[in-house]
């Protein structure tokens, strides 16, 4: 999904909390902004919604100087 989604694109998933926390851990590892929220049935429903937004970032420039 990371290769398909453009920077600042959004993914919305609905599942149980256990599954969403696993997905949240993965998306945070990819430097996405994530949030798990309740849906219309209230906070006591075991099903939640995860909203993840892919951020735009670039890697750190390398300092490899090949001058000997």
N, C-alpha and C positions, 0 to 999 in steps of 0.2 A: 504494500500500500504506500510505503514511503516514496517509491519511485513513480507511482502514478499520480499522487496528489501534489499539486503545485504548492509553493510556499504561501502561507497564509490561508490555505484551504482548510476546510473543517470536516471532521468525521463525527457522526453522532451514532452511538451504540446504546442499545437497551438490553440489559441482561441482569443476572443476579450480582450481588455485591462482590462475591468471591472472584468471579470471572473478570469483572470490571477492574478490580484492584490489580489483577495480574496484567491486564492490558495497560492500565495506567503506569505500572512500573516499566513496561517496555517502551511506551511512548515518551515517558520522561527521559529514558535513556537515549532516545533519539532527539532530545531537546525540543519536544513539543510541549505546548501549554495545555494542561488537562484540568478538568474539573468534573467531579461526580456530583450529580444533583438528583433530587427527588422528582418524580413525575406526578401527574394529576391525582393519583390515588393516595397520596400522602406519604409521610416519612416512615410509616410502619410497614409499608409494602417492601418485601425483600428484593423487588426489582427496582433498579436505579437506571439513570441515564448518564453516560460518559460523553462529554464534549471535549474533543481534542483538536487543537489548531496547530498545524505544522508551521513552525517559525522559519524565517529566512536567516541563515547563518552560514558563514564560511569558516574553513579551518584556519588555524594559525599558520602564518607563513614560516617556512622552514629556514633555518640559518645555516644551511649547508653551503659553505664556500669551498669550491673545488680548486682554489688557488693554492698551489703548493709552494 
